Amino acid sequence: MSFDPVRVRAEFPIFSRKIRGKEIAYLDSAATSQKPAAVIDAMDAFYREHNSNVHRGAYVLSEEATAMFEETRGKVAKFIGAPSGDGIVYVRNTTEAINLVACAWGRKYLKAGDEILLTEMEHHSNFVPWHQLVKDKGLVLRHIPITDEGRLDLAALDRVLTKKTRLVSICHASNVLGTINPVAEITAAAHRAGALCLVDGAQAVPHMRVDVAAIGCDFYAFSAHKMCGPTGIGVLWARPELLKDMDPFMVGGETIVEVHLDHSTFRDPPHRYEPGTPAIAEVAGLEAAIAWLEKTGIDAVHAHEASVTAYALKRLLEIPRLTFYGPRTGPRGGVACFTLDDLHPHDLATCLDQDNVCIRAGHHCAQPLMRRLGVVATARASFYVYTLPSEIDRLIESLNRAREFFGCR
Ligand code: PMP
């Protein structure tokens, strides 16, 4: 069946909600996506019919929960082009996945003077874990700069990627600029320099076909809540040979083989990195989200978003005194960041809320990028599989009302 955004949207119960008697235009999917009934039902069914803890129970409920939990690793792996579920570690979100690498890999293998290469467009989740490690270990951080158009300045790579670089950690798609980075090319450059590569896929996996084998990276991180799945569950994929030798990250029950009064021994991955009772119903939700995206067709999702984004850019750029941040041409993600005249983005977002147009305003957890762009904050509209062109029209109408209200020129 061909992709029909209206039919797709009808699968999301939240869109039948009215606020102030009017439908919502949800343009904040880069923060978190809405959830189709299939995902909500899968979690409900888990609690109603299968709820029990995983791994330890010698009874049917626990065997069912454990089978679902473990089999989902293979489904996640297939979805991102990984060879098997062996490299799939369940975490809470992208932030935890990056922290896991910084602690479990970084603390074990990095020493004073080693370099980590990030970019200027990273989310705080891909800055702060490295800042901590830099402080603890005496590492050096370097950054790939961005061009004025909002793309990575790859001409600078030779300068910032050095013989001392041990890890390159970059976002696949920017949550501010919408830029899609050439992660395969950067991974290849990292490997040539003898470094590993971590890709933050929080803004990529929900929106486009991702193939970690084709990218060639060593670590790949993403969150379920941005891809129609629940909060509280995310994924770190890592090459299994790396997981095999890394130290545990957080420890406790589930991670161990034996505990003695004075020491413990640890299990093989992925369980070594999954302390305590995991987010089991959330894994059922993640499984359902992947099945839903596969049924809908991730290429169709991407194509739909590309057309909605192109329409949004065209309409936004017609607004006088609107400053747009990020590439205007070429393949890009479905986020549109802008400022309008000298209005504070928070005032703008509050004004749009009166029309039930939900956008985000602020630094988008990317303060270094905001500094590079010369702003403290921007407004951001972001789009997904269920976004309709009519919602873009509502955004534009509401922005025009805000211009009048604030007396913009
Ligand atoms: N990286 C990017 C590019 C993001 O957009 C986000 C979420 N805004 C994150 C990391 C962090 O994701 P989470 O909050 O789910 O850990």
Residues whose N, C-alpha, C, O or C-beta is under 5 A from the ligand:
A	BS01	PMP	A30 N93 T94 T95 H123 S125 C171 A173 N175 D200 A202 Q203 S223
